[in-house]
Amino acid sequence: MTTTETPTPAVKKERWTHQWKELHTEVITSGLCTGCAGCVISCPHDVIGYEHEPGAYQPFHLEEELGPDDCVHGQKGCTSCTRACPRFRMWEPEADRHLHAREREPDEMAGIYSDILLTRASEDFVYETGQDGGLVSAILIWCLENDVIDGALTSGVESLPDGSPGWKAHPMVASNREEVLNGAGSRYTYSANTMAYGEAREKGLDRLALVGMSCQTSVAPVMWHRKIGKVSKPIKLNIGLLCSKSFDDALFDELFEVKYGLKRDNIAKMNIKGVFQIWTKDGGYHEINLKECHAWTRTGCLHCPDFAAEHADISTGGIGNETDWTLTIIRTELGRAVIDAMVADGVIETRPGDDDPAAIALLHRLAQKSRERWPEWAQGAARVGIPAKSRG
């Protein structure tokens, strides 16, 4: 005698209907918006604006018919903006599942990864021009020269009247070695590098690397998971920058110059190693307590829970004691393949991450500290793993 089991009916996936109206309420005006501009580049109707200026860095609706908090196209069924937003609803577990086929565990405060290394560029000029170990510049140059990508969405700086580089960051497309090195270094002010997407497409570039802060590097996997369509397809490689916050551009004029006499056109290099380090063109070196800079923290960073750029293929940053090496977090198979190929070609050097235990400890400490900023009223996945004593 045989029995026939009744098949379990398939669960029908809920149709995605969320549009600008929900995005405006839940993200943009709630304080969760980081200014990543994912919604801007994804809008097929070009009705989302973005002001890349100090005190702004947030999307806004351009059409007047339904006011700033609703969208005619959204009312008709367009959902691109919410599909692209890496702070809307279940953004973290969705990106995790897309990249790793699982969600992070409570003890994975810095996100899911397979390895941590210390790396630096082998070529002296790339090493000296780039930040810390020059890894990001080395990756972009190698990928361009080996036909992995044909362009990179990254950041550059304004030119001063004398033709020398200034310190106001702006999105740019780099498609060769010279352009990559022109954009090398850290500014610590915000650049929504995704905004260079349109320029890249106009140039016919369709295999892109995105270099961005943590909020920006979550854009592509969120788009992929939510099946936004063709806008996400050109982004082939995702390089994330460890980031606890960025500062408003007014920091230069209102603090560095007014209090310390450090004019931006005399600044040669900057870094953050527990303090704000500034090297000047006249050979000077200055340290400024980070607490003095807090007043210029960009609004979009106040609730960001992601220090470790958890949804990149490769996450990088200059933290820890090994100041001439880049802490490198390998997260995906693609990230591993790129690093391994670069090592085989001799363009980067690597050491085990355990050679700098202070850097790894700091990574996890800063990752937890950032997660504690995520509001309890928001979707709770980003707070998973925060110790009870930190939950307020």
Phi, psi and omega in degrees: 000134179243152177244147179251120180278140177284122182297143177287127182294142179293140178279122181284127181291133181295135181289134181281114182239003187288136184226193185306324182302314178290321180298317181298317183284314190275336185238304191291314182265356181272345183103357181277342185293128179265351183081023184293339178072016175301319180294328182292309184287341182271345186292115182285349183252001178053045180247010176247119180266170181203127179255111183270066183222156178307138180081357181245253179058043175219147177285155176211157184273137186269330183283145184262345190304314181250011180083180186288344187252014176211167188218129178301317182291325176295321178296335180269000175117359180286129183233016187301320186295319180284331176294333184266350189277120180274024171223010182264121174057241188269039188303317186290307179296329178294315178294320177301312183296323180293317184279325191234001180061022175197167175265155180295152177274162181304329181274002179263063185295333179266016179087179182274132177208165180252338184198153172234129181233165163254130184225158170202156179291140179282328182283127185302317185294318178294318180299316183284329182281324183282179179271139181053247183272000178071021186296313185300316178299318180297318179299311183297316180297314181296317181294322177292316184285343179252016173060031172281321177227165173242004177188163179225134173272111185217200180234149174234189179230154178297157174263137177280166182307330180274004178091350179281158181290141175263207183230009174275117184280148176211152179295144178209161175255129174248125181234010175205173184302314183299317180292323177299313183289331175296332181262005185291157177102165181252143180250329181070004165256170192271140170223116179280083188299338176300334182292350175278359183302314182299318178297319179298317180292323176298329179277000179080018180274127185228012173228096192246145165261143172248122172253121184199168173292170189306318182298324182287324184284352171276347185299307186297310180295329175294316176301315182298315182295322184271007174054056182286337179112209193293337184298331183274343190293325181292343182279106186258332184222135187238113181246118185257145179253124176303133189206119175268336176184164169234165187244152174292146183301338180296346177306321182298310186279321189272340178241299185301314183278312185296314185272324188247358179069021182264100180282141185299330181283357176251001180276127181263324184201151177225154175203162175236116177225069185082332174225164175276114181262132180228125173254137182252160184294341178271012177092002182280160177223135184222146174238134180236130180300131183298332180299331178291338184270348187302326183296341181258012176301133180294137183305321182294350181264350191294330181247005185292127184265001192246093174285323197267012182049058193293345183248019174275168170283321178224127177249139186221154175184155181263077178239158178099195187271336183274083190290343180263008180234153179259126172291125189234120182253117180266121188248326186236167177298323177297316178302316178297317181298319180294312181298315180299318180293323179292322176296316180299327179276354177077019183267346173224156173249149180226154172222159177297142177300332181295348175295341178231075182300332179296324180293318181292319177297319179293322177305310183289325179292316180289328176296316178294317181300320179293319180297329179294343179281340183292125186296146178291339179280348179274171179306131197278355187301322183293342180264359180299129179100348178291126180304149184304322182294341180265358185277356179070000000 
